[in-house]
């Protein structure tokens, strides 16, 4: 199916080329829709930063870049990924949506937000100052530069422990700093971390990151007794959660929950007709496999509803 309008009018514009967005593009094109896939950065989203993936069916043990390369190859059999094209504004005009990027403007009958999420920051003194100078949000990206050095990983979930073990494999001296007295991570990951001799400081938070030209120490506060200590480190890897990239959707009047995640029904519809969402931006368990599933459902729903709108089928 092709839209009645010519030129740069699409049946559906997909914003975000992570697993959800790429899957939506495959399903959208295969259904016969005219699809545009936009990605502000590089395709893959946060998955590209994952050092180890063991729960994606068919890939018992892989890493983010390898899995995303397989996704990319599949998508490019059907359509182009417009990487490095950031959406800066969206608006609704009658039956069409206007999507403005940093280099062009498009019209579409439907939008799928697959905009994912970004790393949550600690919000402490020194974090911004030393970003890229010892403060990192990606062990896969920066771990090599800390071989033989002492670092902390801040967090207690699956991502934090996965990153900590990747750093251990890279030859980094790692200590996990967690605000509670037990990890939120899967028991298997926790057991594996401790079996590797992993170190942890419980019930503690980072109060400040100090240094000169680079990170040299962190100030930690114990949440139970209030004691404060300064710990010499050369790196701080932050893994304390994510924030959904839902600002553009909100601008269209899309409803979000108290944490900013886009609210959808089982067909990935939002409260705004013609607008759908899939992947990490919708919250939930935020797994690759669920993102793919949601992307497929969003594309199928968009196809059915755009077809009905245009052709009365």
C-alpha positions, 0 to 999 in steps of 0.5 A: 500500500502506498499513501495517496500523497506523493513526495515526502509523505509516508504511511508511517514514520518510525522514530528510533532505530533500536530493536523495536524500531528496526522490527517495526520497519521490517514489518511495516515494509513487508505489509506494503507501507511506505516507511521512513526510519529515523535515528538521531545517533547510530542504530541499536540504541542501548543494546549496542552498549551491552557487553554480554547478552545471554537471553535473546532466543537463537543467540545463547551468548552474544554481545550488543554490537554483534546482535545489532549488526544482525538486526541492521543487515536484516532491516537493510534488506527492506529499507534505509536507516536514516542515521544521524537525523534527529527529530526536533519537532512533531506536530499534527495538522489535520489528518497528517503528522509533520515530522521535522528533523535537523535536515528535512521535514516529512509528513506521515499518516502515522508515527511509531515512537521507538525512541528508547531511553537514556541513562539516568544520571547521579546528579552529584557534584563532579559528574558533569565536570568529569564526564568522559574524564573518568565518568562513564555510562558504558563499560563496553565503550570505555572499559579498555581505558581502565585496565589495571585501574581502580573503578566503581560501578554505581548500581545494583541491577542486571545492567550494573552487574553485567557491566561490572563483570565485563570490566573484570574480564577487561582487567579492571579493579571493580567495586560495585556501590549499591544503595541497598543491602542486596542486589536487584539483579537476577540471582544468577548474575549476583551469584556469578559476580560473587563467584568471580570475587566481585567486591561490593559496598552496600547501603551507600551512595555517591555524594561527590566525584572529585579529581583534577584533570580526571577522576581521582576519588569519590565521596561515599555516604552510608545510608544507614549510619550516615558515615562518609568516606572518600575512596580513591578511584580513577573511574566511575561507571554509572548504571542506576537506571534509565529515563524514557525519551518521551518528550516528543510524544508528550508534545503531541499530547500522548499520555505518559505515566508518572515516570514518563513512560508512554502509555499504550494498549495491547496493540501499542496504540497511544491515546492519540489516534495514529500514534503508536509506541514500542520498546523501552519508551513504554517501560515494562521489563525493557528487554530486547525480545519484548521490544521486538514484539512491541515493534511488530505489533505497532507496525501491524496495528498501524498498517491496519488502521492507516489502510482503513483510514486511507482506503476504507478497508 
